[in-house]
Amino acid sequence: MRQRLPAHSYTQGILAGDRLVLSRAITLVESRRPDDQAVAQEVLEAVLPHTGRSIRVGITGVPGVGKSTFIEGFGQYLANLGHRLAVLTIDPTSQRSGGSLLGDKTRMETLSMNASAYIRPSPAGDSLGGVAHRTRETILLCEAAGFTIVLVETVGVGQSETVVHGMVDFFLLLMLAGAGDELQGMKRGIMELADALCITKADGDNRSAANRAQVEYRNALHLFPPTGTGWAPPVLTCSAVNQEGLTTIWQTIQEHQQLTTENGHWRRRRQEQQRTWFRSLLRQRLEGQFYAQPGMQQQIDLMEEEVMSGKRLPTPAVDTLLAM
């Protein structure tokens, strides 16, 4: 097992842009060991003044939409413009074995060899929203290491995708044309969160289908209430393989960044994300302390048996546990 570094060594390495140290620091942050967490928090506090300056982009979409292909093409495009980008890819964790493939560096082989890009795969674990449980901290470490764009790829679309939206500045929803009734299969809540929709694989024989889907989604978005930010989410098309449409996507992100910065929404969104993060951690800590009380698990098992047998209603059972 690799020896843990002192906190100041992690801090110095990260601020110097040392990728090896950055990777080790992210591993430290992801660790559930109390001693690792103590060092990790010390490092995070030290690098905090050097964070918050990147453009954070969440990228999601149904399985098969081509997220990895898109990110590789888009990442190459951004690197060619001179940007330094970090790609945080989340691999689904098996509910049976608890394992994760962590194969995104293989799927993004070209981008992983680009000196301007840093790819970090992490397991989703048991967290909601298709994100790793320490993604927010990882974003901060990458920003401190000098990466000006952070792309967060999620496992897929689901009800808890709001978790991803709650940690990025721009939320890009990738869609696939020609896969049945696109509008009926799309969850309204996800579309309302998106800052832009993009129809992928708009090339070859699929180009006309992508254009039709673009019109359908544009019409659907008109039925939604205004976002309240002054921003109207556009519907775009792209072909990552042919490098088509990527310029428009980047211009859209920049326009959104400029508008929300000028009208103050960017700052309010970041502040709200910090508050959400705080409250989430507070709930986790309180829950952990509750279950860690001596004899609490036995009391919970007893209450569950009484509730299942019909001897006690759930509400008074919970009240009894909380009063202990």
Secondary structure, DSSP 4 states (H G I P E B T S, - for coil): -PPPPPHHHHHHHHHTT-HHHHHHHHHHHH---HHHHHHHHHHHHHHGGG-S-SEEEEEEE-TTS-HHHHHHHHHHHHHHTT--EEEEEEEPBPTTT--B---HHHHTHHHHT-TTEEEEEEE-TT-GGGS-TTHHHHHHHHHHTT-SEEEEE-S---GGGHHHHTT-SEEEEEEETTSS-TTTTS-HHHHHH-SEEEEE--SGGGHHHHHHHHHHHHHHHTTSPP-SSS----EEE-BTTTTBSHHHHHHHHHHHHHHHHHTTHHHHHHHHHHHHHHHHHHHHHHHHHHHTSTTHHHHHHHHHHHHHTTSS-HHHHHHHHHT-
